[in-house]
Amino acid sequence: MKWVIAPCCKNHFFMFVKDLKYCESHEWVKVDGGSATVGITDHAQDHLGDVVYVELPEVGATVTQGKSFGAVESVKATSDINSPVSGKVVEVNEELSNSPGLVNASPYEDGWIMKVEIGNSGEVSSLMDSDQYSKFCEEEDSKH
């Protein structure tokens, strides 16, 4: 993975992965042929704080782009997790049941949430690349 460290706001930096796609609700997707791995971004986990629980979807469930499929609960808040792409859930990260903190420690690797068989590959083109997402986060955080 090619990492990018980008400034976000006053003296704060977040890590992004160059070859991933991102959505405005702060989920990432790694497309590999007809399948996709999904998780939440470093930016999202940082704002949430220590993650204590991850609600995972059921294997076999259908997810829809932009719609909630689960939730992340932290010491600060509970937040819905939205799917960046539509499709069928083929695998979930069972490790998160016992170690939800993986979302904080390794949001782009060990903290992935689900794998999806993509239903509409055209949806990926509507997502942001790492440069666009970095700029989006910078603009969003400057409002707060």
C-alpha atoms as one frame of an Amber mdcrd trajectory, in Angstrom:
protein
   0.000   0.000   0.000   1.184   3.481  -0.776   0.495   5.761   2.195  -0.089
   9.495   2.052   0.061  11.638   5.169  -1.987  14.779   4.711  -2.607  17.798
   6.911  -6.147  18.129   8.066  -6.485  21.042  10.399  -4.344  22.821  12.978
  -1.328  20.611  13.671  -3.268  17.448  12.846  -2.490  14.848  10.195  -4.322
  11.810   8.852  -3.117   8.857   6.829  -4.688   7.970   3.511  -3.942   5.112
   1.141  -3.275   6.187  -2.425  -4.981   3.260  -4.218  -8.264   3.308  -2.272
 -11.527   5.121  -3.007 -13.366   7.135  -0.370 -16.871   8.455   0.307 -18.094
  11.561   2.119 -19.300   9.515   5.092 -15.640   8.491   5.704 -15.591   4.887
   4.531 -12.921   3.508   2.203 -13.125   0.788  -0.411 -10.414  -1.295  -2.051
 -11.616  -2.759  -5.335 -10.070  -6.017  -6.525 -11.775  -7.204  -9.703 -15.423
  -7.827  -8.856 -14.975  -7.661  -5.105 -14.354  -4.862  -2.638 -13.012  -4.585
   0.898 -14.623  -1.858   3.029 -13.625  -0.088   6.246 -13.690   3.305   7.919
 -10.947   5.857   7.373  -8.197   7.031   9.693 -10.006  10.386   9.785 -13.230
   8.701  10.956 -11.604   6.543  13.628  -9.688   9.554  14.958 -12.875  11.585
  15.350 -14.699   8.659  16.967 -12.041   7.915  19.561 -11.470   4.465  21.036
 -13.765   1.987  19.268 -15.436  -0.423  21.706 -17.910  -2.234  19.416 -18.467
  -2.814  15.692 -21.869  -3.965  14.432 -21.139  -6.201  11.437 -23.541  -7.093
   8.627 -24.580 -10.691   7.999 -22.719 -12.665   5.329 -25.126 -12.954   2.395
 -26.820  -9.627   3.159 -27.284  -7.094   0.375 -25.784  -3.635   0.901 -26.628
  -0.484  -1.037 -24.270   2.368  -1.891 -24.717   5.236   0.568 -26.923   3.229
   2.953 -26.069   2.052   6.462 -25.024  -1.584   6.922 -23.719  -1.433  10.493
 -22.400   0.844  13.209 -19.249   1.703  15.113 -19.550   2.486  18.807 -16.780
   4.393  20.547 -16.222   6.016  23.905 -17.412   9.291  22.320 -20.255   8.337
  19.976 -22.033   5.758  17.858 -21.870   6.228  14.108 -23.518   4.414  11.210
 -21.246   2.769   8.658 -22.423   3.343   5.079 -21.513   1.146   2.149 -19.415
   2.815  -0.570 -20.703   0.258  -3.112 -23.763  -1.923  -3.627 -23.496  -5.690
  -3.579 -23.607  -8.883  -1.552 -21.606  -9.318   1.656 -19.281 -12.304   1.195
 -17.133 -11.958   4.325 -16.977  -9.931   7.539 -13.983  -9.308   9.779 -14.843
 -11.548  12.742 -11.693 -10.333  14.544 -13.538  -7.080  15.259 -15.963  -8.913
  17.567 -13.136  -9.590  20.035 -10.810  -6.724  19.072 -12.829  -3.692  17.913
  -9.771  -1.513  18.596  -8.264  -2.841  15.344 -10.370  -0.144  13.663  -8.265
   2.445  15.536  -4.914   0.684  15.344  -5.072  -0.365  11.687  -8.067   1.166
   9.871  -6.779   0.296   6.376  -5.452  -3.199   7.045  -6.411  -5.319  10.081
  -9.436  -3.114  10.869 -11.328  -3.759   7.608 -15.044  -4.418   8.158 -16.532
  -6.377   5.251 -15.886  -7.778   1.792 -18.530  -7.343  -0.878 -19.204  -8.892
  -4.272 -19.809  -5.678  -6.228 -23.244  -5.412  -7.840 -22.555  -2.317  -9.967
 -18.919  -1.555 -10.780 -19.939   1.842 -12.190 -20.588   3.089  -8.642 -16.854
   3.156  -7.926 -16.377   6.097 -10.320 -18.572   8.291  -8.076 -16.149   7.883
  -5.152 -13.218  10.167  -4.287  -9.556   9.322  -4.764  -7.092  10.010  -1.921
  -6.309  13.563  -3.077  -9.987  14.479  -3.336 -10.735  12.880   0.024  -7.848
  14.682   1.724  -9.144  18.010   0.409 -12.712  17.093   1.440 -11.563  16.343
   5.016  -9.560  19.552   5.208 -12.581  21.602   4.101 -14.960  19.721   6.411
 -12.697  20.109   9.448 -12.134  23.819   8.794 -15.875  24.327   9.383 -15.609
  22.981  12.945
